[in-house]
Amino acid sequence: MVKQANIVVCGSACVGKSTLVNSLCGKEVPKTSSSLCSATDEMKKYVLNQTYQSVNEAASSTEYSITIWDTSGIES
């Protein structure tokens, strides 16, 4: 059985949302910007499929499908 989760990363423009998504994914998937202009102009999704071994039971593993949603900046 695959355990599924959704993570939505939202916040003001240019606060590091795409950088956080890159850290969670372990590689650079959305481009980031060092300028004051936002690099993300629409919501994008990144899917991670991972299998993890249980600490207590060597023969047991759990499969995860995690969808990370990177949003454009939210203005107040």
C-alpha positions in Angstrom: 0.0 0.0 0.0 1.3 3.4 -1.0 1.0 6.2 1.6 0.2 9.6 -0.1 0.7 13.1 1.1 0.4 16.6 -0.4 2.6 19.5 0.7 1.7 23.1 -0.5 4.5 25.6 -0.1 3.0 29.1 -0.1 4.1 32.6 1.1 5.1 36.0 0.0 7.0 36.5 -3.2 10.8 36.0 -3.1 11.0 34.4 0.4 12.6 31.1 -0.7 9.6 28.8 -1.5 11.3 27.2 -4.5 14.6 26.9 -2.6 12.6 24.9 0.1 11.1 22.7 -2.6 14.6 22.0 -4.0 15.8 21.0 -0.5 12.8 18.7 0.0 13.4 17.1 -3.4 17.2 16.8 -2.9 17.9 18.4 -6.3 17.1 21.6 -8.2 13.7 21.1 -9.8 12.2 24.5 -9.9 14.5 27.3 -10.9 15.2 29.9 -8.3 16.0 33.6 -8.6 18.4 35.7 -6.6 16.7 38.9 -7.9 13.6 40.6 -6.5 11.6 39.1 -9.4 9.7 35.8 -8.6 11.0 32.7 -10.5 7.6 30.9 -10.2 4.7 32.4 -12.0 2.2 29.5 -11.7 1.6 26.6 -9.3 3.8 23.6 -10.2 3.8 20.1 -8.7 6.7 17.8 -8.1 6.1 14.1 -7.2 8.5 12.2 -5.0 8.1 8.4 -4.9 10.2 6.8 -2.1 10.4 3.5 -0.3 11.6 3.5 3.3 12.8 0.6 5.4 11.2 0.3 8.9 13.7 0.8 11.7 12.0 -1.9 13.9 11.5 -4.5 11.2 14.2 -5.2 8.7 11.8 -7.0 6.3 9.2 -4.2 6.4 9.2 -1.2 4.1 6.7 1.5 3.3 6.2 3.2 -0.1 5.4 6.9 -0.1 4.2 9.2 -2.9 4.6 12.8 -1.8 3.3 15.6 -4.1 4.9 19.0 -3.4 3.1 22.1 -4.8 5.3 25.2 -5.4 3.1 28.3 -5.6 3.7 31.8 -6.9 4.1 34.6 -4.4 1.0 35.5 -2.4 0.5 39.3 -2.1 -1.3 40.7 0.9 
